[in-house]
Amino acid sequence: MYRPLPDFLSLGQSSIHGVGLFANFAIKKDMTLGITHVYDERFENNYIRTPLGGFFNHSESPNCTIVKDGDFLKIKTIREIEP
C-alpha cells in the first residue's frame, strides 16, 4: 500500500499554518526524514513538491532544516523531537 508519509510522522492541526507534520515517536537529531522536493525545470520554481514537502511549515524555533542532495531537497532534524 502507498504511504505518502513515513510511519513515524502524521498530519495534525498546526498552530503555525493549517496542517503540519507531527512525530508519532521520538526522532533523533540529524535524522533525514525524507524528500520534500525534486528538481525538475518543467515545474514552477523548478521543483516538484512531494507529499512530505506539502506539510513542512516554517517556525520561529525550528526542529528541522532543508538540505540539498543532488536533485533532491530533504528534511533533516536539527534537534531531537518528542511526539
Order of alpha helices (4+ residues) and beta strands (2+ residues): beta-beta-beta-beta-beta-beta
